Amino acid sequence: MVLAGLVSEAAAEAYERLHAAGEIPAGAGAGRFDLDDPAGRELLDAGLVTMAGTGDHRYVRVVHPVIALRRLIDRQHRHLAALQAGLAESWERFADLVAPTTGLSQDALDGEDVQAVRDPAEMARLAAGLYRSPRRLLRATFNARSGHNPTTEGLLLPPPDAVAAGVEFRMLYDTEHASDEWGSHSIEQSVRAGEQARIRRSVPVKMMHVDDHVALVTIDRTGADGALLIRSPALLGLLAEWFDALWHAPDTTAIGEAAPVELTPARHKVLHLLAAGLTDEAIARQTGTAVRTVRRHVGAILEVLQVDSRFAAGVAAVRRGWL
C-alpha cells in the first residue's frame, strides 16, 4: 500500500479503495465512503481526500499519491520539529535549575536533593553501582569516551538475574561512541546481555537514572566538571521526560531488534546503523566485516526497498516499520 506506515492500516486501505475507484459517493452505508468513520476522518484531517458535488450528489476523491506522500512526510517533519523543540525546552528547564559551577540553583532546590560529585573515581564508582541497581527501569545515556583506555573487565553489563526478573536496561549511545572500535564492542556485548540499546547522532551528557528514585548526570558532556547526584523528584521527572522523548524520537535508532523477513539479520543491522548516521567504515567496525561487505549490504538494501539513495532508504524503511 502506498501510505503503509504513514497512516493507520485502516486509513491506508481506505485510501487504496478510493484511489482504485476514482471517486465514491459520500455518506454512510454500502457503496459509500463515510467521512465520519475513523479511517475517513484520518484521511480528511491529513488533507488526503477532496470533495466534489453538492447535497446528495457529493463524491469523495483522494489526492494524487505523490501529493499524499509529500503531505504526510511534511507532517512527520513538523512532528519532529515540535518534538525537538520540546526536548530543548525540557533541557533548558533542567539547566535553569542546575548551575554548572555550583551544581545548584539555591532558590529552587534543597542541598539534600542534589549533591555535586567532583572526584572522577567516585563518579565512576557511583555510575557502576547505579547501573547494576535498578529493580524496574534504568534510563541511561552515554557519549564518546574521553582519554582513558577501557578494558573488558570494566565493561558494564546488565546483571542476568535482573534481566530474568524483567528489569529494563535502556541505554542511549551517541554515533561517535558507536563508531569507535571499543564502543561498538561494548554495545554488542551489552545488547547480548539483555540491554535495550539505541543510537542518536548526539547525546549531550552521561546519565544513570534509576527507578525514578535517583540519578547521576554529568554537568558537562564529558564529566570533566563533575556530576550531580540527584534525588529531587522535580529534577528526576524532568530527566525522565527528556530521556523518554529522546528514546522514542524518530531520529533515534534501535539496535538488536529482529530483522524483517525481507532482510537478513546482518543487513537489518546495517540498515539501522546507516539510519543512525554511521559511515561505511564505522558500520564495518560495528559489524566486524569489511567495508566492501558493508557496501554490498547497502546495495542489497536499496534493491529490496526499491530506492536509489540512502536517504530514500531511510524514508522507505520507516514507512515499512523497519526502523
N, C-alpha and C positions, 0 to 999 in steps of 0.2 A: 504494500500500500504506500502511496506517495507520502502521506503525512505520518506514517508509523513512527512512534517515539516522540513526536512533537505535539500531539494532542492525545486525548484518551482513545482507547481502542474503538469504543462505540462511535466517537466523532469521526475517526479515520474511516470507519466502514460507511458511515452516513455520507461523508464526502465522496467516497468512491461510487456509491449508489447514485448520487446526484450527478457526478461527472459523467457517468456512463449514460444516464437518461437524458442529459442536456437540461431538462427542467422538469419539475414535479409540482403539481398543484399544492398550494399551501393549505394547511389545516390538519385536523385530526381525522383519523380513520384510514381504512385501507386505500392504498394507492396515493396517499397524500404525504406531505412532509410537514411534521409538526414542529414548529419553531419553539414551542413551549416544552418540548421534550428536552432532557438534559443534554443529549448529543447535539440537537438542533440549536439549543441556546448557546452551547460552547462554540459552535461554528459561527453563529451570528455575532457573539461578543468578540470573537477573534477577527471579524471582518472578512470571513471566508465565503460568505453567501450574499447574494443580492436578491432583490425582489423586483418582479415585473408585473404589470397589470394592476387592476383595482378591484375592490369589492370581492365578489365571489369568484373572480377570474384572476386571482393573484397566483403567481408562479415563483418558485424558488429556484435559483441557479447558483452554481459555485463560481468563484473567480478562477482564473487560469492557474494550473498547478505551480507555474513559476512564480506568479504573484503570491499565491498562498504560502509557498516556502519562504519567500522573502519576508512576508509579514510575520511569520512565525519565528524566523531567525532574528528579525529585528526585535520581536518581543522578548526573546531569550537574552539578547544583548541588553535590553532595558532592565530586565530582571537582574542580570549580572551586575550592571552598574549600580542598581539600588542596593544589592547585597554588599558590594564593595563599600558603598557609602555608609551602610550600617556597620560594617566591620571597622571602618575608620572612626566612626562616632564612638563605638564601644571602646576602642583603644584610647581615644582622646579622653574619655571619661575616666579610664584607668590611669592615664598619665596625669590628669588633674588631681587625682587622689594621692599619687605617689611621686614624690620629688626625687630626681635622680641622685642628688647629693646626700640628702638626709635619709631617704627611704620612706619618709612620711610627710603628709600634709597634716600638721598638728591640729588644725581646726576640724578635721574630718574623721580622724582615727585615734584610737587609744593605742598607746605603746605596746600593750599586751597583745594586740591583734596583729601587728606587723613587726617583725624583727629583722634588722639588717644582718646579713652574714657576709663577712669580708674575706675570711680565710679560705683559699681555694680548696685545701684539703677537707675542711669542714663542709664546704659546698658539695664536694664530690661524695662525701660520706652520707650527707642528708639525701642527695639525689638517688644514690643507690638504695638506701633504706626505703625511701618513698616508693620507688619503682616496684619493690617487692612486697609492699604492704597493703595494696587495695583489697577490699572484701567484695566490692561491687564493680567499680569502674575507675580506670586510670585514664586521664586525658594527659597526653604528654606531647611536647614539641622538641625538635632537635634540629639545629642547623650545622653547617660545616664546622668541623673541629678546628681548633687553633693551636698550633705549636707543638703539642705533645704527641708522642707516638703510642697509640693504644695497643694493647695486647689482647690475645684471645681470652686470657684469664680475666680481663677486665670487662668483657662483654656482658651487658645486662640482658638476661633472657627471662621471659615470664616463668614463674615457678609452675612446674607441671601440676601440682595439686590445686593451685588457684585456677588454672585454665580448666582442669577437670571439673571444678566446682562451679564453673560458669562465669568467673570473673572476666571482664572485658579489659583488654590492654589496647588502647587506641593511641597510635603514635603518628604524628605528622613530621615528615622529614622535608628538608629543602632539596632542590635539584642539585645544588653544589655538593651536598653530602652524599646523595645517591650516585653522583658521577664519580666520586672518589673510590679508589680500589678498596680501601678499608670500609668505607661507608656502604658500598654495595654488598660486601661480605657480611657486615653486621646486620643489614636489613634482611638479607636472605636467611640468616640464622634465626633472627627474631621471628620472622614470619613462620618458619618451620616449627618454632617452639609454641606458636599459638597467638602471636601478636597480630593485631589488625594494623597494617601499615598503609599510609597514603603519602603521596608526594605533592608538594607545591613548589612553584618557582622560587618563592622566598618565604622564610619563616623568621619573624623579627627577633624572637627571644627563645631561650630554652626554658622549658617549664615541666614540672611534675605536679599534677593536680589530682589529689586522691579522694575519691568518695565524697566530693563536695565538702570535705572536712578540713583539709589543709593543702597548701600549695607552696611550692618553691619556684620562684620565677626570677630569672636574671634581670638585673637593672638595665644592662645594655645587651647588644646582640651576642657577644662572646662570653659574657660573665666576668670580664676583666675588672669591672667596677663593683663586683659583688652580686649578691642576690637577696631577695626578700622572702622570708618565711612567713606565710600569710595564713591567718585564721579568721580574719574578718569576714563575716557572712556576705557583706556587701561586695567586697573585692572578689571573693570566691565566686559569687554569682556572675560578676562581670567577666571574669576569666573563663568561666564555663560557657557563657553566652558567646564570647569571642571564639573559643575553640570550636564549639559546635557549628557555628556559622562557617568557619574555615573547613571543617570536616565535610560538610555537605555542599560546599561551593562547587559550581560546575567546573572550575579550573583546578580542582583537587582530584588527583588520580589514585585509584585504589590499586594495590599490589597484591598478587596472590589469589585473586578470585578465579573461579572456574571458567575455562575457556568456552566460548560458543562452539557449536558443532562445526561451524564453517571454518574455524581456525584451530590449528594445533595449539597446545599449551604454550609452546615456545613462541609462536607468532602472536598469541594473545598477550604474552608478557611484553614482547617488543612493541605492540600497539600501545599498551599502557605507558611504557617508558617514552615512546615517541610523543604521545599526547602530553606528557609531563614536561616536555621541552629538552630532553636529553639528546645529545649529539649521537651520531652513529658510533663514535669511538667510546663514549660513555656507556651506551647500551651494550656494546661488546664487552666492556668490563663487568657490567651488572649481570650479564647473562653467561659470562665465561666462554664466549665464542669469538670468532674472528670478525673483523669489520666487514669483510666481503660477505660473510654469512648473514650478518645483520641486514646488509643492503639487499641480499636475496630475499630475506623475510619481508622487508619493507615492500619490495616489488610484488611479492605474492599477496600482501595485504591490500595493496592498491588494486590488484586484479580482482580479488574477492569482492571488494567494496565497489568495484567498477568506477573508480575515480582516477584522476591523473596527477594529484598533488597530495602532499602530506596534510596540508590544511583541510582539503576536501575529505581526506580520510578521517580526520578527527570529527568533522561535522557528520559524516555518514555513520561513523561508529556510535556517536551519541544518539542519532536517530534510531539506530537498531538496538540501543540499550546495552551496547558492549562496553561503554565507559561510564 
